[in-house]
Amino acid sequence: MATNQQSKRPATTLRCGNIKATIWQNVSGKGPFFATTFSRPFKDQTGSWRNGTSFGLNDLEALMNVAFEAKEWMTAHTLKR
């Protein structure tokens, strides 16, 4: 059973344009594994930076590219058993 124990710092953060993939190392009963979250930074009405998790048509190519980069990074950093 996986326990979602995310460390305070991500393993890495990848970017493509305005889209960000944050990769976290988690721990389960079977050992450590990686998971990723995707976000799009934007300024709200007060001018504060926020991270959105919805993506428009113009974001999708960058999202696909950063997802591919995340997959490659996670594959390269996963311990082979």
Secondary structure, 3 states (H helix, E strand, C coil): CEECCCCCCCCEEEEECCEEEEEEEEEECCEEEEEEEEEEEEECCCCCEEEECCCCHHHHHHHHHHHHHHHHHHHHHCCCC
